[in-house]
């Protein structure tokens, strides 16, 4: 009888652990407005409007309990992520857009709430990679207001896009 009870407890614990309904939520944005005065500069900083937008993002995310913040290694993306990271006392982690959503990233972010700052082409591509389908096109070059929210709960993946002006 003790063996049966022990086996039952073990099996129940195993099933509960395996069917854990862990939710992962990704918030993905494009960098804020960049300085376009020097067309040959491939790594510009944010302009005045971009700095203001980065602060607006931080305010928009004030009630979101981020576990991690990721950015590509460009001035404009890091500067966009910084006010939010500072407000959450989080360090910005760099990611390589050519290796987005690889198995390491998936493991590091599973069950967490994560902000990812990218570019007009990498942000929708990252969302598509998470979803496993080509749902979103590149962002128009004058649009810095899209917020993609992707939620993974078990095998279910959902996404929405909001405009945050």
C-alpha positions as CSV (number, residue, x, y, z in Angstrom):
1,X,0.0,0.0,0.0
2,X,2.9,2.4,0.9
3,X,4.5,1.7,-2.5
4,X,1.2,2.4,-4.3
5,X,0.7,5.7,-2.4
6,X,4.3,6.7,-3.1
7,X,3.9,5.8,-6.8
8,X,0.7,7.8,-6.9
9,X,2.3,10.9,-5.3
10,X,5.3,10.6,-7.6
11,X,3.1,10.3,-10.7
12,X,0.9,13.2,-9.7
13,X,3.9,15.4,-9.0
14,X,5.4,14.4,-12.4
15,X,2.2,15.1,-14.3
16,X,1.7,18.4,-12.6
17,X,5.3,19.5,-13.3
18,X,5.0,18.5,-17.0
19,X,1.7,20.1,-17.6
20,X,2.7,23.4,-15.9
21,X,0.9,26.2,-17.6
22,X,3.9,28.5,-17.7
23,X,3.3,31.7,-19.7
24,X,5.9,33.6,-21.6
25,X,5.1,37.1,-22.8
26,X,7.2,39.1,-25.2
27,X,6.8,42.8,-25.9
28,X,8.6,43.8,-29.1
29,X,9.1,47.4,-30.3
30,X,11.2,49.1,-32.9
31,X,13.7,51.7,-31.8
32,X,12.5,55.3,-31.4
33,X,13.2,58.0,-34.0
34,X,16.8,58.2,-35.0
35,X,19.0,61.1,-36.1
36,X,18.9,61.1,-39.9
37,X,21.2,64.2,-40.4
38,X,24.2,62.1,-41.6
39,X,23.0,59.5,-44.2
40,X,26.3,57.6,-44.0
41,X,26.1,57.0,-40.2
42,X,25.1,53.4,-39.8
43,X,24.8,53.7,-36.0
44,X,23.0,57.0,-35.2
45,X,21.7,58.0,-31.9
46,X,18.1,59.0,-31.2
47,X,17.0,62.4,-32.1
48,X,15.0,64.7,-29.8
49,X,11.7,63.0,-30.7
50,X,13.3,59.6,-30.2
51,X,14.5,60.5,-26.8
52,X,11.0,61.6,-25.9
53,X,9.5,58.4,-27.3
54,X,11.9,56.3,-25.3
55,X,10.7,58.0,-22.1
56,X,7.1,57.4,-23.3
57,X,7.8,53.7,-23.7
58,X,9.2,53.6,-20.1
59,X,6.0,55.3,-18.9
60,X,3.8,52.9,-21.0
61,X,5.6,49.9,-19.5
62,X,5.6,51.2,-15.9
63,X,3.2,48.5,-14.7
64,X,4.7,45.6,-16.8
65,X,6.9,43.4,-14.6
66,X,9.7,42.7,-17.0
67,X,12.2,40.0,-16.1
68,X,14.6,40.9,-18.9
69,X,15.2,43.5,-21.6
70,X,16.9,42.7,-24.9
71,X,18.3,45.1,-27.5
72,X,20.4,44.8,-30.7
73,X,23.8,46.3,-30.3
74,X,23.0,49.7,-31.9
75,X,22.9,53.1,-30.3
76,X,19.3,53.8,-31.2
77,X,18.0,50.5,-29.8
78,X,20.0,50.7,-26.6
79,X,18.9,54.3,-26.1
80,X,15.3,53.3,-26.7
81,X,15.5,50.4,-24.1
82,X,17.5,52.4,-21.5
83,X,14.7,54.4,-19.8
84,X,12.6,51.3,-19.4
85,X,15.6,49.2,-18.2
86,X,16.6,52.0,-15.7
87,X,13.0,52.2,-14.3
88,X,13.1,48.4,-13.7
89,X,16.7,48.2,-12.5
90,X,17.5,45.8,-15.3
91,X,20.6,45.4,-17.4
92,X,20.0,45.4,-21.1
93,X,21.0,42.1,-22.7
94,X,22.3,42.3,-26.3
95,X,21.0,39.9,-28.9
96,X,22.1,39.1,-32.5
97,X,19.2,39.6,-34.9
98,X,20.6,36.8,-37.1
99,X,20.2,34.4,-34.2
100,X,16.8,35.6,-32.9
101,X,14.6,33.2,-31.0
102,X,17.2,30.4,-31.0
103,X,17.0,27.6,-28.4
104,X,19.2,29.4,-26.0
105,X,17.0,32.5,-26.1
106,X,13.9,30.4,-25.7
107,X,15.3,28.6,-22.7
108,X,16.5,31.9,-21.1
109,X,13.1,33.6,-21.5
110,X,10.7,30.7,-20.9
111,X,8.0,31.7,-18.4
112,X,9.2,35.3,-18.3
113,X,8.0,38.7,-19.4
114,X,10.5,40.2,-21.8
115,X,11.0,43.5,-23.7
116,X,12.8,43.2,-27.1
117,X,13.9,46.3,-28.9
118,X,14.8,45.9,-32.6
119,X,14.4,47.5,-36.0
120,X,11.8,48.0,-38.7
121,X,12.7,44.6,-40.3
122,X,13.9,42.6,-37.3
123,X,11.0,43.3,-35.0
124,X,8.3,41.8,-37.1
125,X,10.7,39.0,-38.2
126,X,11.3,38.2,-34.5
127,X,7.5,38.0,-33.9
128,X,7.1,35.8,-37.0
129,X,9.9,33.5,-35.7
130,X,8.2,33.2,-32.3
131,X,4.8,32.5,-33.9
132,X,6.3,30.1,-36.5
133,X,4.5,31.8,-39.3
134,X,4.9,34.9,-41.5
135,X,2.1,37.0,-40.1
136,X,3.7,40.5,-40.0
137,X,5.5,42.6,-42.7
138,X,8.3,45.0,-42.1
139,X,7.4,48.2,-40.3
140,X,7.2,51.4,-42.4
141,X,10.3,53.5,-41.9
142,X,8.3,56.4,-40.4
143,X,6.5,54.2,-37.8
144,X,8.1,53.9,-34.4
145,X,4.9,53.3,-32.5
146,X,4.1,49.6,-33.0
147,X,4.0,47.4,-30.0
148,X,3.8,43.6,-30.7
149,X,2.7,41.5,-27.7
150,X,3.2,37.7,-28.1
151,X,2.0,35.3,-25.4
152,X,2.9,31.7,-25.2
153,X,1.0,29.5,-22.9
154,X,1.6,25.8,-23.3
155,X,1.3,25.1,-27.1
156,X,-0.9,28.1,-27.7
157,X,0.7,31.3,-29.2
158,X,-1.2,34.5,-29.6
159,X,-0.2,38.0,-30.8
160,X,-1.6,41.5,-31.0
161,X,-0.2,44.7,-32.4
162,X,-1.0,48.1,-30.7
163,X,-0.1,51.6,-31.8
164,X,1.4,53.5,-28.9
165,X,1.7,57.2,-29.9
